[in-house]
Amino acid sequence: MEEQQAAPALATAFPAPPPYWQSFTSENLDRLAELRAAQNPAKRTYDPSTELPLRILDLPAELRWLQPPVQPQEGKYKCFGDSYNLQDPLPSLVEMGIEQLYTPPDSPTISGVEKHTDRAFILKKLIKSLILNYLELVGVLSVNAEHYVEKTTDLNTLFTNFYHLLNEYRPHQARESLILMMQDQLDRCRAETQGIRDMKAKVEGILEGLGQAKLADIGEADTTSKEDSEGKEVWDELAREFN
């Protein structure tokens, strides 16, 4: 009888969460806060936006994952087994062995003063050169298709220069995108808060108006019927307002 083959491992688009997520419980967090307070009684809390939490070297095994790791000093960090550089600067075209078709905007001049060049103007020039070289490539292919190598090489150099100049905008794009996302979140929170306040004021106005309605016309003998009618009026008014 043939041995039963082992079932193949399931492949997922995203890796499974690390097993130490189970250590992040309310009880463990409270224990860690007590240990930190015992280590430094004069300062029981810290501001996470300006400072790092107190590090404790002899933590129990179940609490070690709750303490953030030390910031890497070698300029690298690991994520899902892969190593990445903390600082990953964009290499220049010269370092990549590609001809640079424009003067770098931040290149120093002869006098030592930085030369400021309009990047948008350079991109427009590169676009026009790309269109012209593409038309020339079409003309070459229509005459003699064997002479395409020179034009495709020129197009490759133009595209590389174009994308390299665009990639220099990536840090600025990331900062601006983050600013827009945070501003949008702030606007939504303010709008929700204002809506809650407006609804609260509207409900209070309705209840105040209903409480003062027809009090002078109702006698003491009709107390029971008065409570029933007022309750019905309150619900009717609220139904008309919110439906």
Buried (B, 14 or more C-beta within 10 A) or exposed (E): EEEEEEEEEEEEEEEEEEEEEEBEEEEBEEBBBEBBBEEEEEEEEEEEEEEEBBEBEEBEEBBEBBBEEEEEEEEEEEEEEEEEEEEEEEEEBEEEEBEBBBEBBEEEEEEEEEEEBEBEEBBEEBEEBBEEBBEBBEEBEEEEEEEEEEBEEBBEBBEBBBEBBEEEEEEEEEEEEEEEEEEEEEEEEEEEEEEEEEEEEEEEEBEEEBEEBEEEEBEEEEEEEBEEEBEEEBEEBBEEEEE
